[in-house]
């Protein structure tokens, strides 16, 4: 960076991965083969890009910072299976990068300020990736991978589309410049179909948001507040589907949220 007179942009959330052990963990978690196409989000200086290119057949490196793109083009000039795209990934649909019928994986050390937005962007996209292996803030990754008892809206939102697991942790010193938080490598195996069968995804998530409208309250009170349904009706509907109205939203599994959605489908 000194040689190229480059500086990390705080506004873009730039923290560059410099820990080679972490790089190895990311590559291992992605399980790459020569037949894989990888979209890398936030290629930065290309440290991870070069390692991806050694394992995958095709790497599409997306980087929003034009200065970094120039550096990438120079440093990866000898790598034939990397395509560099200067763009904001949130404005690009996967279909503009890969064919609608082409399977692909997403890998990247995501800027903390857009990490969850990037996950949502790909998980809700068509075509969806087969797999996502991304670096996120440690607490965010733990929330996504949480089990019933500690779940939140983010947990449900991701687990609806795929199975998240934490593949490793990265201390602050693994990045330059040093962030104020630690990070985790999150691996999401994306389902062919959503984790629960629902007729209307938007309505399903409206119910989930309603359930978490007042997470400290019992589920019947939170849903009543969040969905504008009389508490007595909420109580009866929950009992009909075998959900204790006194439970709290964070204790419900994905399957149980499916039951709650079906109970309230006619009320939405």
BELBELLIN-V820173 format. One line per field, one symbol per residue. ss: DSSP state (h for helix, s for strand, l for the rest). A space follows every 50 residues. Layout:
ss: ???
//
This chain:
ss: lllllllllhhhlllssllhhhhhhhhhhhllllllssssslllllhhhh hhhhhllssssssllhhhhhhhhhhllllllsssssllhhhllhhhllll llllsssssllhhhhhhhhhhhhlllllllssssssshhhhhhhllllll llhhhhhhhllssssssssslhhhssllllllssssssssllllllllll hhhhhhhhhhhlllllllhhhhhhhhhlllhhhhhhhhhhllllllllhh hllhhhhhhhhhhhhhhl
//
